[in-house]
């Protein structure tokens, strides 16, 4: 089987999950995006895929429960 790669990243006014060339979201918090990622990755794992999940770390990542302010996301990507 193949590999399923999921990237949690800033998206629109919150956080998104990039996978297979598209980004799903926005989720209000990074933690919400992570929970959605785990559900999808669990299905991929059951189907025999290797999985990889990445998320950016921030200096305040342990308490990063606040949404990203509108306009703070680099839309050049």
DSSP file (Angstrom, degrees, kcal/mol; ACC not computed):
  #  RESIDUE AA STRUCTURE BP1 BP2  ACC     N-H-->O    O-->H-N    N-H-->O    O-->H-N    TCO  KAPPA ALPHA  PHI   PSI    X-CA   Y-CA   Z-CA
    1    1 A X              0   0    0      0, 0.0    47,-0.1     0, 0.0    48,-0.1   0.000 360.0 360.0 360.0 169.9    0.0    0.0    0.0
    2    2 A X        -     0   0    0      1,-0.1    48,-2.3    47,-0.1     2,-0.4  -0.024 360.0 -92.5 -91.1-165.0    1.0    3.6   -0.3
    3    3 A X  E     -a   50   0A   0     46,-0.2     2,-0.6     2,-0.0    48,-0.2  -0.945  23.1-151.0-117.4 136.1    1.6    6.4    2.2
    4    4 A X  E     -a   51   0A   0     46,-3.4    48,-2.2    -2,-0.4     2,-0.5  -0.934  16.0-166.9-105.8 120.7   -1.0    8.9    3.4
    5    5 A X  E     -a   52   0A   0     -2,-0.6     2,-0.4    46,-0.2    15,-0.4  -0.927   4.6-172.6-113.6 130.3    0.5   12.2    4.4
    6    6 A X  E     -a   53   0A   0     46,-3.1    48,-2.3    -2,-0.5     2,-0.5  -0.981   3.1-167.0-123.5 131.1   -1.4   14.8    6.4
    7    7 A X  E     -aB  54  18A   0     11,-2.2    11,-3.1    -2,-0.4     2,-0.5  -0.973  10.2-152.2-120.7 120.2   -0.2   18.4    7.1
    8    8 A X  E     +aB  55  17A   0     46,-3.2    48,-0.7    -2,-0.5     2,-0.3  -0.802  36.5 152.6 -87.4 125.9   -1.9   20.6    9.6
    9    9 A X  E     - B   0  16A   0      7,-2.3     7,-3.2    -2,-0.5     5,-0.1  -0.969  51.7 -74.0-151.6 159.6   -1.3   24.2    8.5
   10   10 A X  E     + B   0  15A   0     -2,-0.3     2,-0.3     5,-0.2     5,-0.3  -0.346  53.7 176.9 -56.9 138.1   -2.8   27.7    8.7
   11   11 A X  E >   - B   0  14A   0      3,-2.2     3,-2.8    16,-0.2    15,-0.2  -0.948  49.3 -47.4-152.7 125.0   -5.7   27.9    6.4
   12   12 A X  T 3  S-     0   0    0     -2,-0.3    61,-0.3     1,-0.3    59,-0.2  -0.285 124.2 -16.8  50.1-118.3   -8.1   30.8    5.7
   13   13 A X  T 3  S+     0   0    0     57,-0.1    55,-0.3     2,-0.1    -1,-0.3   0.266 138.6   3.3 -99.7  12.4   -9.2   32.1    9.2
   14   14 A X  E <  S-B   11   0A   0     -3,-2.8    -3,-2.2    53,-0.1     2,-0.3  -0.392 101.6 -39.6-154.5-128.1   -8.1   29.0   11.1
   15   15 A X  E     -BC  10  27A   0     12,-2.5    12,-3.3    -5,-0.3    11,-0.6  -0.918  44.8-169.1-124.2 148.4   -6.3   25.7   10.5
   16   16 A X  E     -BC   9  25A   0     -7,-3.2    -7,-2.3    -2,-0.3     2,-0.5  -0.849  21.1-127.2-131.2 168.4   -6.6   23.2    7.7
   17   17 A X  E     -BC   8  24A   0      7,-2.3     7,-2.3    -2,-0.3     2,-0.4  -0.968  21.2-154.1-119.7 113.9   -5.5   19.7    6.9
   18   18 A X  E     +BC   7  23A   0    -11,-3.1   -11,-2.2    -2,-0.5     2,-0.3  -0.753  29.3 149.8 -89.5 129.9   -3.6   19.3    3.6
   19   19 A X  E >   - C   0  22A   0      3,-2.7     3,-1.5    -2,-0.4   -13,-0.1  -0.926  62.0  -1.0-161.3 132.5   -3.9   15.8    2.0
   20   20 A X  T 3  S-     0   0    0    -15,-0.4     3,-0.1    -2,-0.3   -14,-0.1   0.848 129.1 -51.0  54.0  40.3   -3.8   14.6   -1.6
   21   21 A X  T 3  S+     0   0    0      1,-0.2     2,-0.3     0, 0.0    -1,-0.3   0.512 121.1  83.7  82.1   4.5   -3.5   18.0   -3.1
   22   22 A X  E <   -C   19   0A   0     -3,-1.5    -3,-2.7    -5,-0.1     2,-0.5  -0.960  65.6-134.8-137.2 159.4   -6.3   19.7   -1.3
   23   23 A X  E     -C   18   0A   0     -2,-0.3     2,-0.4    -5,-0.2    -5,-0.2  -0.953  13.3-155.4-117.6 129.8   -6.9   21.4    2.1
   24   24 A X  E     -C   17   0A   0     -7,-2.3    -7,-2.3    -2,-0.5     2,-0.3  -0.843  44.9  -3.2-102.4 137.5   -9.9   20.7    4.3
   25   25 A X  E     -C   16   0A   0     -2,-0.4    -9,-0.2     1,-0.2     2,-0.1  -0.945  40.4-125.0 148.2-164.8  -11.0   23.3    6.8
   26   26 A X  E     -     0   0A   0    -11,-0.6     2,-0.4    -2,-0.3    -1,-0.2   0.416  41.8-175.5 -85.4 150.7  -10.9   25.8    8.3
   27   27 A X  E     -C   15   0A   0    -12,-3.3   -12,-2.5    -3,-0.2   -16,-0.2  -0.837  30.8-126.2-101.9 147.7  -11.0   24.4   11.8
   28   28 A X  S    S+     0   0    0     -2,-0.4    40,-0.3   -14,-0.2     2,-0.3   0.858  89.1  23.2 -65.4 -36.4  -11.2   26.9   14.6
   29   29 A X  S  > S-     0   0    0     38,-0.1     4,-1.7     1,-0.1   -14,-0.2  -0.873  75.5-119.1-128.8 161.6   -8.1   25.5   16.5
   30   30 A X  H  > S+     0   0    0     34,-0.5     4,-2.2    -2,-0.3     5,-0.1   0.862 116.1  57.2 -63.4 -35.7   -5.1   23.5   15.6
   31   31 A X  H  > S+     0   0    0     33,-0.3     4,-2.4     2,-0.2    -1,-0.2   0.882 104.0  51.4 -65.0 -38.3   -6.3   20.8   18.0
   32   32 A X  H  > S+     0   0    0      2,-0.2     4,-2.0     1,-0.2    -1,-0.2   0.902 109.9  49.6 -65.2 -40.5   -9.6   20.5   16.1
   33   33 A X  H  X S+     0   0    0     -4,-1.7     4,-2.0     1,-0.2    -2,-0.2   0.892 109.8  52.4 -63.3 -39.0   -7.7   20.0   12.9
   34   34 A X  H  X S+     0   0    0     -4,-2.2     4,-2.6     2,-0.2    -2,-0.2   0.926 107.1  51.3 -62.6 -45.8   -5.6   17.4   14.6
   35   35 A X  H  X S+     0   0    0     -4,-2.4     4,-1.7     1,-0.2    -1,-0.2   0.904 111.0  48.2 -60.4 -41.4   -8.7   15.5   15.8
   36   36 A X  H  X S+     0   0    0     -4,-2.0     4,-1.9     1,-0.2    -1,-0.2   0.884 110.9  52.2 -64.9 -37.4  -10.1   15.4   12.2
   37   37 A X  H  X S+     0   0    0     -4,-2.0     4,-3.2     1,-0.2     5,-0.2   0.907 105.3  54.1 -64.7 -42.9   -6.7   14.3   10.9
   38   38 A X  H  X S+     0   0    0     -4,-2.6     4,-2.2     1,-0.2    -1,-0.2   0.898 107.1  51.6 -60.4 -40.9   -6.6   11.4   13.4
   39   39 A X  H  X S+     0   0    0     -4,-1.7     4,-1.4     2,-0.2    -1,-0.2   0.937 114.6  42.2 -62.0 -46.1  -10.0   10.1   12.2
   40   40 A X  H  X S+     0   0    0     -4,-1.9     4,-1.9     1,-0.2    -2,-0.2   0.909 114.4  50.8 -67.3 -41.8   -8.9   10.2    8.6
   41   41 A X  H  X S+     0   0    0     -4,-3.2     4,-2.6     1,-0.2    -1,-0.2   0.846 104.3  58.7 -65.9 -33.5   -5.5    8.7    9.3
   42   42 A X  H  X S+     0   0    0     -4,-2.2     4,-2.1    -5,-0.2    -1,-0.2   0.906 106.5  47.6 -62.2 -41.8   -7.1    5.9   11.3
   43   43 A X  H  X S+     0   0    0     -4,-1.4     4,-1.5     2,-0.2    -2,-0.2   0.915 111.9  50.0 -65.5 -41.8   -9.1    4.8    8.2
   44   44 A X  H  <>S+     0   0    0     -4,-1.9     5,-2.3     1,-0.2     4,-0.2   0.898 109.7  51.5 -62.9 -39.8   -6.0    5.0    6.0
   45   45 A X  H ><5S+     0   0    0     -4,-2.6     3,-1.6     1,-0.2    -1,-0.2   0.909 107.3  52.5 -63.5 -42.6   -4.0    2.9    8.5
   46   46 A X  H 3<5S+     0   0    0     -4,-2.1    -1,-0.2     1,-0.3    -2,-0.2   0.815 105.1  56.5 -62.1 -30.4   -6.8    0.2    8.6
   47   47 A X  T 3<5S-     0   0    0     -4,-1.5    -1,-0.3    -5,-0.1    -2,-0.2   0.470 126.2-101.5 -81.9  -1.1   -6.6    0.1    4.8
   48   48 A X  T < 5S+     0   0    0     -3,-1.6    -3,-0.2     1,-0.3     2,-0.2   0.489  74.9 138.7  99.1   3.9   -2.9   -0.7    5.0
   49   49 A X      < -     0   0    0     -5,-2.3    -1,-0.3    -6,-0.2     2,-0.3  -0.493  54.7-121.6 -79.5 149.8   -1.3    2.6    4.3
   50   50 A X  E     -a    3   0A   0    -48,-2.3   -46,-3.4    -2,-0.2     2,-0.4  -0.667  35.9-149.0 -77.6 147.7    1.6    4.1    6.1
   51   51 A X  E     -a    4   0A   0     -2,-0.3     2,-0.4   -48,-0.2   -46,-0.2  -0.925  19.6-173.9-125.5 150.8    0.7    7.4    7.6
   52   52 A X  E     -a    5   0A   0    -48,-2.2   -46,-3.1    -2,-0.4     2,-0.4  -0.984   4.6-173.5-140.2 128.6    2.5   10.6    8.4
   53   53 A X  E     -a    6   0A   0     -2,-0.4     2,-0.4   -48,-0.2   -46,-0.2  -0.988   5.5-178.7-124.1 128.3    1.0   13.6   10.3
   54   54 A X  E     +a    7   0A   0    -48,-2.3   -46,-3.2    -2,-0.4     2,-0.3  -0.965   4.9 175.8-127.2 147.4    2.8   16.9   10.7
   55   55 A X  E     -a    8   0A   0     -2,-0.4   -46,-0.1   -48,-0.2     2,-0.1  -0.992  34.6-106.5-145.3 142.4    1.8   20.1   12.5
   56   56 A X        -     0   0    0    -48,-0.7     2,-0.4    -2,-0.3    -2,-0.0  -0.410  29.0-137.4 -70.2 143.9    3.7   23.3   13.1
   57   57 A X        -     0   0    0     -2,-0.1     2,-0.3     2,-0.0    -1,-0.0  -0.793  19.2-168.5 -96.3 145.5    5.0   24.0   16.6
   58   58 A X    >   -     0   0    0     -2,-0.4     3,-2.3     1,-0.1     4,-0.2  -0.905  37.7-106.7-127.5 158.1    4.7   27.4   18.0
   59   59 A X  T 3  S+     0   0    0     -2,-0.3     3,-0.3     1,-0.3    -1,-0.1   0.847 125.2  36.1 -53.8 -34.1    6.4   28.9   21.1
   60   60 A X  T >  S+     0   0    0      1,-0.2     3,-1.8     2,-0.1    -1,-0.3  -0.032  78.9 130.9-106.4  30.9    3.0   28.7   22.9
   61   61 A X  G X   +     0   0    0     -3,-2.3     3,-1.1     1,-0.3    -1,-0.2   0.798  64.5  63.1 -57.9 -32.2    1.8   25.5   21.2
   62   62 A X  G 3  S+     0   0    0      1,-0.3    -1,-0.3    -3,-0.3    -2,-0.1   0.779 118.4  26.6 -65.8 -24.4    0.8   23.9   24.6
   63   63 A X  G <  S+     0   0    0     -3,-1.8     2,-2.3     1,-0.0     3,-0.3   0.107  82.8 129.5-122.6  21.5   -1.8   26.6   25.0
   64   64 A X    <   +     0   0    0     -3,-1.1   -34,-0.5     1,-0.2   -33,-0.3  -0.448  22.6 127.7 -80.1  70.9   -2.5   27.5   21.4
   65   65 A X        +     0   0    0     -2,-2.3     2,-0.3   -36,-0.1    -1,-0.2   0.377  41.1 102.9-105.3   2.2   -6.3   27.1   21.6
   66   66 A X  S    S-     0   0    0     -3,-0.3   -36,-0.2     1,-0.1     3,-0.1  -0.642  75.9-113.4 -86.6 141.3   -7.1   30.6   20.1
   67   67 A X        -     0   0    0     -2,-0.3     2,-0.3     1,-0.1   -53,-0.1  -0.324  37.6 -99.4 -65.2 155.6   -8.2   30.9   16.5
   68   68 A X        -     0   0    0    -55,-0.3    -1,-0.1   -40,-0.3     3,-0.1  -0.627  44.6-109.9 -74.6 131.5   -5.9   32.7   14.1
   69   69 A X    >   -     0   0    0     -2,-0.3     3,-2.0     1,-0.1     4,-0.3  -0.314  41.5 -91.7 -61.8 146.0   -7.0   36.3   13.6
   70   70 A X  T 3  S+     0   0    0      1,-0.3    -1,-0.1     2,-0.1   -57,-0.1  -0.322 113.8  22.4 -56.5 136.2   -8.4   37.1   10.2
   71   71 A X  T 3  S+     0   0    0    -59,-0.2    -1,-0.3    -3,-0.1     4,-0.1   0.352  94.5 101.8  87.2  -5.7   -5.7   38.3    7.8
   72   72 A X    <   +     0   0    0     -3,-2.0     2,-0.4   -60,-0.1    -2,-0.1   0.628  59.2  90.6 -85.9 -12.4   -2.9   36.7    9.8
   73   73 A X  S    S-     0   0    0    -61,-0.3     2,-0.8    -4,-0.3    -2,-0.0  -0.689  82.8-121.4 -88.9 133.5   -2.6   33.7    7.4
   74   74 A X    >   -     0   0    0     -2,-0.4     3,-0.7     1,-0.2   -62,-0.1  -0.636  25.9-171.4 -72.0 109.5   -0.1   34.1    4.5
   75   75 A X  T 3   +     0   0    0     -2,-0.8    -1,-0.2     1,-0.2    -2,-0.0   0.344  64.0  93.1 -86.5   6.8   -2.4   33.5    1.4
   76   76 A X  T 3         0   0    0      1,-0.2    -1,-0.2     0, 0.0    -2,-0.0   0.609 360.0 360.0 -76.7 -10.6    0.5   33.4   -1.0
   77   77 A X    <         0   0    0     -3,-0.7    -1,-0.2     0, 0.0    -2,-0.1   0.487 360.0 360.0 -72.6 360.0    0.7   29.6   -0.8
